[in-house]
């Protein structure tokens, strides 16, 4: 019997081996993008573009740029990469959105604090009303007590007045007469 061998024939490539594909890199730029990734990011494709699509560029931005954007007005109208300025609409929009979120959060905190203060003030007011009612009740009790005492004192004066105004009678004198 013959031994089977799995040795490939010279010059024939194995079908499982693939040729490495070449990737072409282009750079997308939307100067009005809200985030840094929207303003500039790399796009990889296996097919080269004869005509580069809108907002895509063959030239890579300078690596020293922290937030590059494509400006079509630079380089005599041919365009070039530049550092994003705070004047770009996307940057202004992103900063405004952050400020709005912060203000909204502060407003929510202020509303919560206001609600808490309102509840505390309501309790303080209720406590003051209760204290005022207690003071008024104590004053009325004191007034009534004072009036009773005054009436008792004046009542005793009236009962004792006739005794004081009456002339003393001497029983011995009346018998002598």
C-alpha positions as CSV (number, residue, x, y, z in Angstrom):
1,X,0.0,0.0,0.0
2,X,1.1,3.5,-0.7
3,X,1.5,6.1,2.0
4,X,-0.6,9.2,1.6
5,X,1.2,12.4,2.1
6,X,-0.2,15.8,2.5
7,X,2.7,17.8,1.1
8,X,1.6,20.7,-1.1
9,X,2.8,20.9,-4.7
10,X,5.3,23.6,-5.3
11,X,3.8,26.8,-6.6
12,X,0.3,26.1,-5.4
13,X,-1.0,28.3,-2.6
14,X,-3.1,26.9,0.1
15,X,-6.7,28.2,-0.3
16,X,-6.9,29.0,3.4
17,X,-4.1,31.5,3.3
18,X,-5.3,35.1,2.6
19,X,-3.4,37.9,1.2
20,X,-3.2,40.8,3.6
21,X,-5.5,43.6,2.5
22,X,-4.3,47.2,2.3
23,X,-6.3,49.7,4.3
24,X,-6.6,53.3,3.1
25,X,-6.9,56.0,5.8
26,X,-9.0,59.1,5.4
27,X,-9.8,61.7,7.9
28,X,-13.4,62.9,8.5
29,X,-13.9,66.4,9.9
30,X,-17.1,68.2,10.9
31,X,-16.1,71.7,12.3
32,X,-19.5,72.1,13.8
33,X,-19.4,68.7,15.6
34,X,-20.4,68.8,19.3
35,X,-17.6,66.5,20.5
36,X,-13.9,66.1,19.6
37,X,-14.7,62.7,17.9
38,X,-17.3,64.4,15.7
39,X,-14.9,67.1,14.7
40,X,-12.1,64.8,13.5
41,X,-11.7,61.0,13.3
42,X,-9.9,58.5,11.1
43,X,-11.9,56.4,8.6
44,X,-10.4,53.1,7.2
45,X,-11.4,51.5,4.0
46,X,-10.1,48.7,1.8
47,X,-10.9,50.6,-1.4
48,X,-9.2,53.8,-2.4
49,X,-11.4,56.8,-3.2
50,X,-10.8,58.5,-6.5
51,X,-13.0,61.4,-5.4
52,X,-12.9,61.9,-1.6
53,X,-16.4,62.3,-0.1
54,X,-17.5,65.5,1.5
55,X,-15.8,66.3,4.8
56,X,-13.2,63.5,4.2
57,X,-9.6,64.4,3.6
58,X,-6.5,62.4,2.6
59,X,-4.1,64.6,4.6
60,X,-3.7,63.7,8.3
61,X,-3.9,66.4,10.9
62,X,-0.7,67.4,12.7
63,X,-0.2,65.1,15.8
64,X,0.5,68.1,17.9
65,X,-3.0,69.4,17.5
66,X,-5.3,68.5,20.4
67,X,-8.6,69.2,18.6
68,X,-8.0,69.5,14.8
69,X,-10.7,70.6,12.4
70,X,-10.6,71.1,8.6
71,X,-10.9,74.7,7.4
72,X,-11.7,75.0,3.7
73,X,-10.7,78.7,3.7
74,X,-7.0,78.0,4.5
75,X,-4.2,77.3,2.0
76,X,-5.6,79.5,-0.7
77,X,-9.0,77.8,-0.6
78,X,-7.7,74.3,-0.8
79,X,-8.2,73.8,2.9
80,X,-6.0,72.7,5.8
81,X,-6.1,71.4,9.3
82,X,-6.2,73.9,12.1
83,X,-6.7,73.8,15.9
84,X,-10.3,74.1,16.8
85,X,-11.2,77.5,18.1
86,X,-13.8,78.4,20.7
87,X,-15.6,80.2,17.9
88,X,-16.7,77.0,16.2
89,X,-20.5,76.5,16.4
90,X,-20.1,72.9,17.7
91,X,-17.7,74.0,20.4
92,X,-20.0,76.8,21.5
93,X,-23.0,74.3,21.5
94,X,-21.1,71.7,23.5
95,X,-20.0,74.3,26.1
96,X,-23.5,75.7,26.3
97,X,-25.0,72.3,26.8
98,X,-22.5,71.7,29.7
99,X,-23.5,75.0,31.2
100,X,-27.2,74.3,30.8
101,X,-26.7,70.9,32.5
102,X,-24.8,72.5,35.4
103,X,-27.5,75.2,35.8
104,X,-30.2,72.6,35.7
105,X,-28.5,70.6,38.4
106,X,-28.0,73.8,40.5
107,X,-31.7,74.7,39.9
108,X,-32.7,71.2,41.1
109,X,-30.6,71.6,44.2
110,X,-32.0,75.0,44.9
111,X,-35.5,73.7,44.5
112,X,-34.8,70.9,46.9
113,X,-33.3,73.3,49.4
114,X,-36.2,75.7,49.0
115,X,-38.7,72.8,49.6
116,X,-36.8,71.8,52.7
117,X,-36.7,75.4,54.0
118,X,-40.4,75.8,53.4
119,X,-41.1,72.6,55.4
120,X,-38.8,73.8,58.2
121,X,-40.4,77.3,58.2
122,X,-43.9,75.7,58.3
123,X,-42.9,73.7,61.4
124,X,-41.3,76.8,63.0
125,X,-44.5,78.8,62.3
126,X,-46.6,76.0,63.7
127,X,-44.5,75.9,66.8
128,X,-44.7,79.7,67.2
129,X,-48.5,79.5,66.8
130,X,-48.7,76.8,69.5
131,X,-46.4,78.9,71.8
132,X,-48.6,81.9,71.2
133,X,-51.7,79.9,72.0
134,X,-50.1,78.6,75.2
135,X,-49.0,82.1,76.2
136,X,-52.5,83.4,75.6
137,X,-54.0,80.6,77.6
138,X,-51.6,81.3,80.5
139,X,-52.4,85.0,80.3
140,X,-56.2,84.2,80.4
141,X,-55.6,81.9,83.4
142,X,-53.6,84.5,85.2
143,X,-56.2,87.2,84.5
144,X,-59.0,85.0,85.7
145,X,-57.0,84.0,88.8
146,X,-56.3,87.7,89.4
147,X,-59.9,88.6,88.9
148,X,-61.0,85.8,91.4
149,X,-58.6,87.0,93.9
150,X,-59.7,90.6,93.4
151,X,-63.3,89.6,93.8
152,X,-62.6,87.6,96.9
153,X,-60.7,90.5,98.3
154,X,-63.4,93.0,97.5
155,X,-66.1,90.5,98.6
156,X,-64.4,90.3,102.0
157,X,-64.1,94.0,102.2
158,X,-67.9,94.3,101.6
159,X,-68.7,91.8,104.3
160,X,-66.3,93.3,106.8
161,X,-67.3,96.9,106.0
162,X,-70.7,96.7,107.7
163,X,-69.0,95.2,110.7
164,X,-66.5,98.0,110.8
165,X,-69.1,100.7,110.2
166,X,-71.5,99.5,112.8
167,X,-71.3,101.2,116.1
168,X,-70.1,99.1,118.9
169,X,-72.8,98.3,121.3
170,X,-72.0,98.0,124.8
171,X,-74.2,95.5,126.5
172,X,-73.4,96.9,129.9
173,X,-74.5,100.4,128.9
174,X,-77.8,99.3,127.4
175,X,-78.6,97.4,130.6
176,X,-77.8,100.4,132.7
177,X,-80.0,102.8,130.9
